[in-house]
Amino acid sequence: MRETLGFTLQLLALVVVGTALLVGLFYDALRTEIAMLAVGGGMFLLGRELQRSR
Protein backbone atom coordinates (compact mmCIF):
# COMPACT_ATOMS: atom_id res chain seq x y z
CA MET A 1 0.00 0.00 0.00
CA ARG A 2 2.77 2.44 0.93
CA GLU A 3 4.70 1.64 -2.24
CA THR A 4 1.68 2.40 -4.40
CA LEU A 5 1.00 5.66 -2.57
CA GLY A 6 4.67 6.62 -2.85
CA PHE A 7 4.72 5.89 -6.57
CA THR A 8 1.52 7.89 -7.09
CA LEU A 9 2.95 10.86 -5.20
CA GLN A 10 6.11 10.73 -7.29
CA LEU A 11 4.10 10.60 -10.51
CA LEU A 12 1.93 13.55 -9.45
CA ALA A 13 5.05 15.47 -8.44
CA LEU A 14 6.49 15.04 -11.92
CA VAL A 15 3.26 16.40 -13.39
CA VAL A 16 3.39 19.40 -11.02
CA VAL A 17 7.03 20.11 -11.91
CA GLY A 18 6.31 19.86 -15.64
CA THR A 19 3.35 22.19 -15.28
CA ALA A 20 5.48 24.62 -13.27
CA LEU A 21 8.04 24.79 -16.03
CA LEU A 22 5.32 25.54 -18.58
CA VAL A 23 3.83 28.23 -16.32
CA GLY A 24 7.22 29.88 -16.03
CA LEU A 25 7.85 29.66 -19.73
CA PHE A 26 4.51 30.90 -21.06
CA TYR A 27 3.24 33.22 -18.32
CA ASP A 28 6.60 34.50 -17.03
CA ALA A 29 5.41 33.98 -13.44
CA LEU A 30 8.65 33.25 -11.63
CA ARG A 31 7.27 33.23 -8.08
CA THR A 32 4.49 30.85 -9.03
CA GLU A 33 6.95 28.61 -10.84
CA ILE A 34 9.29 28.45 -7.86
CA ALA A 35 6.42 27.70 -5.48
CA MET A 36 5.14 24.91 -7.72
CA LEU A 37 8.65 23.48 -8.04
CA ALA A 38 9.02 23.46 -4.25
CA VAL A 39 5.68 21.69 -3.79
CA GLY A 40 6.52 19.17 -6.50
CA GLY A 41 9.93 18.52 -4.99
CA GLY A 42 8.41 17.98 -1.57
CA MET A 43 5.83 15.59 -2.96
CA PHE A 44 8.52 13.65 -4.80
CA LEU A 45 10.67 13.31 -1.68
CA LEU A 46 7.67 12.26 0.41
CA GLY A 47 6.78 9.62 -2.16
CA ARG A 48 10.35 8.38 -2.21
CA GLU A 49 10.39 8.14 1.57
CA LEU A 50 7.13 6.20 1.56
CA GLN A 51 8.55 3.73 -0.93
CA ARG A 52 11.70 3.22 1.13
CA SER A 53 10.02 2.61 4.52
CA ARG A 54 8.63 -0.90 4.64
DOKOL-424597 format. One record per residue (C-alpha): x, y, z. Coordinates in steps of 0.05 Angstrom, whole numbers, padded with zeros to 5 digits, always signed. Example, Ala and Ser with C-alpha at 12.3 -4.5 7.8 and 13.67 -1.06 7.14 Angstrom:
+00246-00090+00156;+00273-00021+00143;
//
This chain:
+00000+00000+00000;+00055+00049+00019;+00094+00033-00045;+00034+00048-00088;+00020+00113-00051;+00093+00132-00057;+00094+00118-00131;+00030+00158-00142;+00059+00217-00104;+00122+00215-00146;+00082+00212-00210;+00039+00271-00189;+00101+00309-00169;+00130+00301-00238;+00065+00328-00268;+00068+00388-00220;+00141+00402-00238;+00126+00397-00313;+00067+00444-00306;+00110+00492-00265;+00161+00496-00321;+00106+00511-00372;+00077+00565-00326;+00144+00598-00321;+00157+00593-00395;+00090+00618-00421;+00065+00664-00366;+00132+00690-00341;+00108+00680-00269;+00173+00665-00233;+00145+00665-00162;+00090+00617-00181;+00139+00572-00217;+00186+00569-00157;+00128+00554-00110;+00103+00498-00154;+00173+00470-00161;+00180+00469-00085;+00114+00434-00076;+00130+00383-00130;+00199+00370-00100;+00168+00360-00031;+00117+00312-00059;+00170+00273-00096;+00213+00266-00034;+00153+00245+00008;+00136+00192-00043;+00207+00168-00044;+00208+00163+00031;+00143+00124+00031;+00171+00075-00019;+00234+00064+00023;+00200+00052+00090;+00173-00018+00093;
//
